[in-house]
């Protein structure tokens, strides 16, 4: 039987005397030993109580390590269909070499005497859980205070770490039984609304601006991690900016664009070029015709009014996470996040033993952040040289560079391919393939769009 780290400790000699597991705070953390004993007693007498308490509590919720051991042991026996009578429990603990750590046979008997009725176990389990949440909150506060006094690391990294600690407490604050099964009647209205939107030609998520892609995906859904990947110079940033531009300028939905590759000035030139249909090279050189100037003037009001929040100063995941959490708190209707691009990020702080593990951790963290914020996150990614080794040069999902975890974590993978990037005389000049290589919620497909590189934009073929 595998024990938690806290279960390795032998309880204090005076079993009834609580001990201070947060000495730096100068206070004894919240606890209720009587409630803990009552819960354990109920679990000894009632299989129903074991089931209810397992839904409400984790072993780590108990203050005393001995109680943690007893909880884990009884849950394991219940799963095997074995009774938890205190005598049988004591024998089983002794056989496993855990009886002393569980307080001894006499203590197990004393706990059994705390039994009232099986119906009270859930009530006392809620008390134990509540005390555990307060203990974790106090411990997080002490850790945050120590970090503040240490004055080490960047402000954003420190704030991200503090927010992460509070978020961890918050995630465990609600008993698991509150997130129980739901009945069809509970979710049927949302499903019917989705059907009605699809039937009338609407979409349920954030529109990308590409008709066929929206028809396939029903838009980008909250909590999704969308990976747009391609070889260098294929147009990944341009495609991502097109989606963000459509989101914020055309549909008025706030979005955030984190650029680790290009400065904001370069992104703004591309945005003006795409929105105003003005040649990017003309904007850079300043050689603008009167028609170009008129197009720029027409594009500026929409750009200036757009809630498209751009940041090019952050490089670590921790600082990016902190920025995005603050952005979501400030703009609750934030609808889309773009990170350009994944392999340029670093975790910040500790470094995993390999770059592959670092990318894997950032990939899974972005997926969790998307779920936490309830926003689709587009992460751009670089492909390895696999496509160039093939005759048709077309990429596949396994070409994702540095980590297969990206492929695993993504809900939607779009591989960007342009035939004219390899063959200048290609018959498909000006066309691009959006290869939907993974679609967790639907079919895959290859969607052809137009690439207007001189305007720094992609668009539907019908718009050319």
C-alpha positions as CSV (number, residue, x, y, z in Angstrom):
1,X,0.0,0.0,0.0
2,X,1.5,3.3,-1.1
3,X,1.5,6.0,1.6
4,X,1.4,9.8,1.2
5,X,4.5,11.7,2.4
6,X,2.7,13.0,5.4
7,X,1.7,9.4,6.3
8,X,5.3,8.4,6.8
9,X,5.5,10.5,10.0
10,X,4.9,8.8,13.4
11,X,2.2,10.7,15.3
12,X,3.2,12.6,18.4
13,X,3.7,10.6,21.6
14,X,0.7,12.3,23.2
15,X,-1.8,11.3,20.6
16,X,-4.5,13.8,21.8
17,X,-2.1,16.8,21.6
18,X,-2.1,18.6,18.3
19,X,1.1,19.7,16.8
20,X,2.0,22.8,14.9
21,X,2.8,21.9,11.2
22,X,3.3,25.6,10.3
23,X,5.9,26.8,12.9
24,X,6.8,29.9,10.9
25,X,3.2,31.3,11.4
26,X,3.5,31.2,15.1
27,X,0.0,29.7,15.3
28,X,-1.6,26.3,15.4
29,X,-3.4,25.5,12.2
30,X,-7.2,24.9,12.3
31,X,-8.3,21.4,13.1
32,X,-11.1,19.4,14.8
33,X,-9.9,16.1,16.2
34,X,-13.3,15.1,17.5
35,X,-14.8,15.6,14.0
36,X,-12.0,13.5,12.5
37,X,-12.6,10.7,15.0
38,X,-16.3,10.8,14.4
39,X,-15.8,10.5,10.7
40,X,-13.5,7.5,11.1
41,X,-15.8,5.8,13.6
42,X,-18.7,6.1,11.1
43,X,-16.5,4.6,8.4
44,X,-15.8,1.6,10.7
45,X,-19.4,0.9,11.3
46,X,-21.0,1.7,8.0
47,X,-20.0,1.0,4.4
48,X,-22.4,3.7,3.3
49,X,-20.4,6.2,5.5
50,X,-17.2,5.1,3.8
51,X,-18.7,5.9,0.4
52,X,-20.0,9.3,1.5
53,X,-16.8,10.3,3.2
54,X,-14.7,9.2,0.3
55,X,-16.7,11.6,-1.9
56,X,-16.2,14.5,0.6
57,X,-12.7,13.9,1.9
58,X,-9.2,13.1,0.8
59,X,-6.7,11.5,3.2
60,X,-4.7,14.8,3.3
61,X,-7.8,16.6,4.8
62,X,-7.1,15.0,8.2
63,X,-4.9,16.9,10.5
64,X,-3.2,13.9,12.2
65,X,-1.1,11.6,10.0
66,X,-2.5,8.7,11.9
67,X,-6.0,9.7,10.8
68,X,-4.8,10.0,7.2
69,X,-3.5,6.4,7.4
70,X,-6.8,5.1,8.8
71,X,-8.9,6.9,6.2
72,X,-6.8,5.6,3.3
73,X,-6.7,2.1,4.7
74,X,-10.5,1.9,5.2
75,X,-11.2,3.2,1.8
76,X,-8.9,0.6,0.3
77,X,-10.6,-2.2,2.2
78,X,-14.1,-0.9,1.2
79,X,-13.0,-1.0,-2.4
80,X,-12.1,-4.7,-2.0
81,X,-15.4,-5.4,-0.2
82,X,-13.8,-6.0,3.2
83,X,-15.4,-4.9,6.5
84,X,-13.8,-2.2,8.6
85,X,-14.7,-3.5,12.1
86,X,-12.1,-2.1,14.4
87,X,-10.8,-5.5,15.5
88,X,-10.4,-6.7,11.8
89,X,-9.0,-3.3,11.0
90,X,-6.4,-3.5,13.7
91,X,-5.3,-7.0,12.6
92,X,-5.0,-5.8,8.9
93,X,-3.0,-2.7,9.9
94,X,-0.6,-4.9,12.0
95,X,-0.1,-7.2,9.0
96,X,0.8,-4.3,6.8
97,X,3.1,-2.9,9.5
98,X,1.1,0.3,9.9
99,X,-0.6,-0.2,13.2
100,X,1.9,1.9,15.2
101,X,1.7,4.8,12.7
102,X,-2.1,4.6,12.9
103,X,-1.9,5.2,16.7
104,X,-2.0,1.6,17.9
105,X,-4.7,-0.9,18.6
106,X,-6.0,0.8,21.7
107,X,-6.4,4.1,19.8
108,X,-8.2,2.4,16.9
109,X,-10.6,1.0,19.5
110,X,-11.1,4.4,21.1
111,X,-11.9,5.9,17.7
112,X,-14.6,3.2,17.2
113,X,-16.2,4.4,20.4
114,X,-16.7,7.9,18.9
115,X,-19.4,6.4,16.7
116,X,-22.8,8.1,16.9
117,X,-24.8,7.1,13.8
118,X,-23.8,6.4,10.2
119,X,-25.9,9.4,9.2
120,X,-23.6,11.8,11.0
121,X,-20.5,10.9,9.1
122,X,-21.1,13.2,6.1
123,X,-21.8,16.2,8.4
124,X,-18.6,15.7,10.3
125,X,-16.7,15.0,7.1
126,X,-17.8,18.5,5.9
127,X,-16.3,20.0,9.1
128,X,-13.0,18.1,8.6
129,X,-12.9,19.3,4.9
130,X,-13.6,22.9,5.9
131,X,-10.8,22.9,8.5
132,X,-8.4,21.5,5.9
133,X,-9.2,24.3,3.5
134,X,-8.5,26.9,6.1
135,X,-5.2,25.1,7.0
136,X,-4.1,25.2,3.3
137,X,-5.1,28.8,3.0
138,X,-3.0,29.7,6.1
139,X,0.0,27.7,4.7
140,X,-0.3,29.4,1.4
141,X,-0.4,32.8,3.1
142,X,2.7,32.0,5.1
143,X,4.5,30.9,1.9
144,X,3.4,34.0,0.0
145,X,4.6,36.2,2.9
146,X,8.0,34.5,2.9
147,X,8.3,35.0,-0.9
148,X,7.4,38.6,-0.5
149,X,10.1,39.2,2.2
150,X,12.7,37.3,0.1
151,X,12.3,39.8,-2.8
152,X,13.6,37.2,-5.3
153,X,12.5,36.8,-9.0
154,X,10.6,39.1,-11.2
155,X,7.4,40.7,-10.0
156,X,5.3,38.7,-12.5
157,X,6.9,35.4,-11.6
158,X,6.3,36.0,-7.9
159,X,2.7,37.1,-8.5
160,X,2.1,34.1,-10.7
161,X,3.4,31.8,-8.0
162,X,1.2,33.4,-5.4
163,X,-1.8,33.2,-7.6
164,X,-1.0,29.6,-8.3
165,X,-0.9,28.8,-4.6
166,X,-4.3,30.4,-4.0
167,X,-5.7,28.8,-7.1
168,X,-4.6,25.4,-5.8
169,X,-6.4,26.0,-2.5
170,X,-9.5,27.2,-4.4
171,X,-9.6,24.1,-6.6
172,X,-9.7,21.9,-3.5
173,X,-12.1,24.0,-1.6
174,X,-15.2,22.4,-3.0
175,X,-16.0,18.9,-1.9
176,X,-15.9,16.4,-4.7
177,X,-19.5,15.4,-4.1
178,X,-20.6,18.9,-5.3
179,X,-19.3,18.0,-8.7
180,X,-21.4,14.9,-9.0
181,X,-23.2,13.3,-11.9
182,X,-25.8,15.3,-13.7
183,X,-29.0,14.2,-15.3
184,X,-29.9,14.7,-19.0
185,X,-32.5,17.3,-17.8
186,X,-29.7,19.4,-16.3
187,X,-27.8,19.8,-19.6
188,X,-30.5,19.4,-22.2
189,X,-31.3,23.1,-22.6
190,X,-27.6,23.9,-23.5
191,X,-27.6,21.0,-25.9
192,X,-30.8,22.1,-27.6
193,X,-29.5,25.7,-27.9
194,X,-26.4,24.3,-29.6
195,X,-28.6,22.3,-32.1
196,X,-30.7,25.4,-32.8
197,X,-27.7,27.6,-33.4
198,X,-26.3,25.0,-35.8
199,X,-29.7,24.6,-37.5
200,X,-30.0,28.3,-38.2
201,X,-26.5,28.7,-39.4
202,X,-25.0,30.1,-36.3
203,X,-22.0,28.8,-34.3
204,X,-21.6,28.2,-30.6
205,X,-18.0,29.3,-30.2
206,X,-15.7,32.1,-31.2
207,X,-15.7,32.6,-35.0
208,X,-12.4,32.3,-36.8
209,X,-13.5,34.2,-39.9
210,X,-13.0,31.2,-42.1
211,X,-16.4,29.9,-43.1
212,X,-15.5,26.3,-43.8
213,X,-13.4,26.1,-40.6
214,X,-16.2,27.5,-38.5
215,X,-18.7,25.0,-40.1
216,X,-16.4,22.2,-39.2
217,X,-15.6,23.3,-35.6
218,X,-18.7,25.4,-34.7
219,X,-16.1,28.0,-33.7
220,X,-13.4,27.9,-31.1
221,X,-14.9,26.6,-27.9
222,X,-14.2,27.8,-24.3
223,X,-11.6,25.7,-22.6
224,X,-10.1,24.4,-25.8
225,X,-6.4,24.4,-26.6
226,X,-6.0,25.0,-30.3
227,X,-2.6,24.4,-31.8
228,X,-1.7,26.0,-35.1
229,X,1.5,24.5,-36.4
230,X,3.7,24.8,-39.4
231,X,7.3,25.2,-40.7
232,X,9.0,28.6,-40.4
233,X,7.7,31.3,-42.7
234,X,4.5,29.4,-43.5
235,X,2.3,32.1,-42.0
236,X,1.4,30.9,-38.5
237,X,1.5,34.3,-36.9
238,X,-0.5,35.8,-39.8
239,X,-3.2,33.2,-39.5
240,X,-3.4,33.6,-35.7
241,X,-3.6,37.4,-36.1
242,X,-6.4,37.0,-38.7
243,X,-8.4,35.0,-36.2
244,X,-7.8,37.5,-33.4
245,X,-8.6,40.4,-35.9
246,X,-11.9,38.7,-36.8
247,X,-12.7,38.1,-33.1
248,X,-12.0,41.7,-31.9
249,X,-12.5,44.0,-34.9
250,X,-15.3,42.3,-36.8
251,X,-17.2,40.7,-33.8
252,X,-16.3,43.1,-31.0
253,X,-15.1,40.3,-28.7
254,X,-12.0,41.1,-26.5
255,X,-8.9,39.0,-27.3
256,X,-5.3,38.8,-26.0
257,X,-2.3,38.2,-28.3
258,X,1.0,37.3,-26.5
259,X,3.9,37.6,-29.0
260,X,7.2,36.1,-28.0
261,X,8.6,36.5,-31.5
262,X,7.5,39.8,-33.0
263,X,7.4,43.3,-31.4
264,X,4.1,45.1,-31.1
265,X,5.1,47.6,-33.9
266,X,5.6,44.8,-36.4
267,X,2.2,43.2,-35.4
268,X,0.5,46.6,-35.8
269,X,1.9,47.1,-39.3
270,X,0.6,43.6,-40.2
271,X,-2.7,44.4,-38.7
272,X,-3.1,47.6,-40.7
273,X,-2.0,45.9,-43.8
274,X,-4.5,43.1,-43.4
275,X,-7.4,45.3,-42.3
276,X,-6.8,48.0,-44.8
277,X,-5.7,45.8,-47.7
278,X,-2.5,47.9,-48.1
279,X,0.7,46.2,-49.2
280,X,2.9,45.5,-46.1
281,X,6.0,46.4,-48.0
282,X,4.4,49.8,-48.9
283,X,3.8,50.4,-45.2
284,X,7.3,49.5,-44.3
285,X,8.9,51.7,-47.0
286,X,6.4,54.6,-46.6
287,X,5.7,54.6,-50.4
288,X,1.9,54.9,-50.1
289,X,-0.4,56.0,-52.9
290,X,-3.4,58.1,-52.3
291,X,-5.6,55.1,-52.5
292,X,-3.3,53.3,-49.9
293,X,-3.6,56.3,-47.6
294,X,-7.4,56.3,-47.9
295,X,-7.5,52.5,-47.1
296,X,-5.3,53.1,-44.0
297,X,-7.6,55.9,-42.9
298,X,-10.7,53.7,-43.3
299,X,-9.1,50.8,-41.4
300,X,-7.8,52.9,-38.4
301,X,-11.2,53.5,-36.6
302,X,-11.9,49.8,-36.3
303,X,-8.4,49.0,-35.2
304,X,-8.4,51.8,-32.6
305,X,-11.7,50.7,-31.2
306,X,-10.7,47.0,-31.0
307,X,-10.2,45.3,-27.7
308,X,-7.2,43.4,-29.0
309,X,-4.7,43.3,-26.1
310,X,-1.2,42.8,-27.3
311,X,1.9,42.0,-25.2
312,X,5.4,41.3,-26.4
313,X,7.3,41.6,-23.1
314,X,6.8,38.3,-21.5
315,X,8.9,35.2,-22.1
316,X,8.1,32.7,-19.2
317,X,4.9,30.7,-18.8
318,X,4.5,31.9,-15.2
319,X,4.6,35.6,-16.2
320,X,2.3,35.0,-19.2
321,X,-0.1,33.1,-16.9
322,X,-0.2,35.9,-14.4
323,X,-0.8,38.5,-17.2
324,X,-3.7,36.4,-18.6
325,X,-5.3,35.9,-15.3
326,X,-5.3,39.6,-14.6
327,X,-6.6,40.3,-18.1
328,X,-9.5,37.9,-17.6
329,X,-10.3,39.5,-14.2
330,X,-10.2,42.9,-15.8
331,X,-12.2,41.9,-18.9
332,X,-14.6,39.1,-17.9
333,X,-15.8,38.8,-21.5
334,X,-12.3,38.0,-22.9
335,X,-13.1,35.6,-25.6
336,X,-9.8,34.4,-27.2
337,X,-6.1,34.1,-26.3
338,X,-3.2,33.6,-28.7
339,X,0.3,32.6,-27.7
340,X,2.9,33.0,-30.4
341,X,4.7,30.7,-30.1
342,X,4.9,27.7,-27.7
343,X,8.6,26.7,-28.2
344,X,9.8,30.2,-27.5
345,X,8.4,30.0,-24.0
346,X,10.3,29.0,-20.8
347,X,8.7,27.8,-17.6
348,X,10.4,30.3,-15.4
349,X,11.9,29.4,-12.0
350,X,12.8,25.7,-11.9
351,X,13.9,24.0,-15.1
352,X,12.9,20.4,-16.0
353,X,15.7,18.0,-16.8
354,X,15.0,18.2,-20.5
355,X,13.5,20.6,-23.0
356,X,11.0,18.0,-24.1
357,X,9.6,17.8,-20.5
358,X,9.5,21.6,-20.3
359,X,7.5,21.9,-23.5
360,X,5.2,19.1,-22.3
361,X,4.6,20.9,-19.0
362,X,3.8,24.2,-20.7
363,X,1.5,22.5,-23.1
364,X,-0.6,20.8,-20.4
365,X,-0.5,24.0,-18.3
366,X,-1.9,26.0,-21.2
367,X,-4.7,23.4,-21.5
368,X,-5.5,23.8,-17.8
369,X,-5.3,27.6,-18.1
370,X,-7.8,27.5,-21.0
371,X,-10.2,25.5,-18.8
372,X,-9.6,27.7,-15.8
373,X,-10.3,30.9,-17.7
374,X,-13.1,29.4,-19.8
375,X,-11.4,30.8,-23.0
376,X,-10.1,29.1,-26.1
377,X,-6.3,29.4,-26.3
378,X,-4.5,29.3,-29.6
379,X,-0.9,28.2,-29.2
380,X,1.3,28.4,-32.3
381,X,4.0,25.7,-32.6
382,X,6.9,24.9,-34.8
383,X,7.1,21.7,-36.8
384,X,10.3,19.7,-37.2
385,X,11.8,19.0,-40.7
386,X,9.6,16.0,-41.2
387,X,7.5,17.6,-44.0
388,X,10.6,18.5,-46.0
389,X,11.5,14.8,-46.1
390,X,8.3,13.9,-47.9
391,X,7.5,14.2,-51.6
392,X,4.4,16.2,-51.1
393,X,5.9,18.2,-48.2
394,X,2.6,18.0,-46.3
395,X,2.9,18.0,-42.5
396,X,1.3,15.5,-40.1
397,X,0.6,15.9,-36.4
398,X,3.6,13.8,-35.3
399,X,5.9,16.5,-36.9
400,X,5.2,18.7,-33.8
401,X,8.6,19.8,-32.6
402,X,10.1,18.9,-29.2
403,X,7.2,17.1,-27.6
404,X,4.4,14.7,-28.5
405,X,2.6,16.0,-25.4
406,X,1.4,19.0,-27.6
407,X,-0.5,16.5,-29.8
408,X,-2.0,14.8,-26.8
409,X,-3.1,18.0,-25.0
410,X,-4.6,19.9,-28.0
411,X,-8.3,19.7,-28.7
412,X,-7.8,21.0,-32.2
413,X,-4.6,20.8,-34.3
414,X,-4.4,22.9,-37.5
415,X,-1.4,22.3,-39.7
416,X,-0.6,25.1,-42.1
417,X,0.8,24.1,-45.5
418,X,1.5,26.2,-48.6
419,X,2.6,24.4,-51.7
420,X,4.0,27.6,-53.2
421,X,6.4,27.9,-50.2
422,X,8.3,24.9,-51.7
423,X,7.5,25.3,-55.5
424,X,7.6,28.9,-56.8
425,X,5.9,27.8,-60.0
426,X,3.2,25.9,-58.2
427,X,-0.3,25.8,-59.8
428,X,-1.6,26.5,-56.4
429,X,0.2,29.8,-55.9
430,X,-1.7,31.9,-53.4
431,X,-3.5,29.0,-51.8
432,X,-3.0,27.5,-48.4
433,X,-4.2,24.3,-46.7
434,X,-5.5,24.3,-43.2
435,X,-5.1,20.6,-42.4
436,X,-7.3,19.9,-39.3
437,X,-5.2,16.9,-38.2
438,X,-7.0,16.5,-34.8
439,X,-10.5,17.5,-33.8
440,X,-11.5,16.1,-30.5
441,X,-15.2,17.1,-31.0
442,X,-15.7,16.3,-34.6
443,X,-14.3,15.2,-38.0
444,X,-10.9,16.2,-39.5
445,X,-10.6,17.8,-42.9
446,X,-8.4,19.9,-45.2
447,X,-9.7,23.4,-45.8
448,X,-8.3,25.5,-48.6
449,X,-8.0,29.2,-48.1
450,X,-6.4,32.1,-49.9
451,X,-3.0,33.4,-48.8
452,X,-2.5,37.1,-49.6
453,X,1.0,37.5,-48.3
454,X,1.4,41.0,-49.6
455,X,-1.5,42.0,-47.3
456,X,-0.3,39.8,-44.5
457,X,-3.5,37.9,-44.3
458,X,-5.4,34.7,-45.1
459,X,-9.0,34.8,-46.2
460,X,-11.7,32.5,-47.7
461,X,-11.3,31.7,-51.3
462,X,-14.6,33.5,-52.1
463,X,-13.1,36.8,-50.8
464,X,-10.2,36.9,-53.2
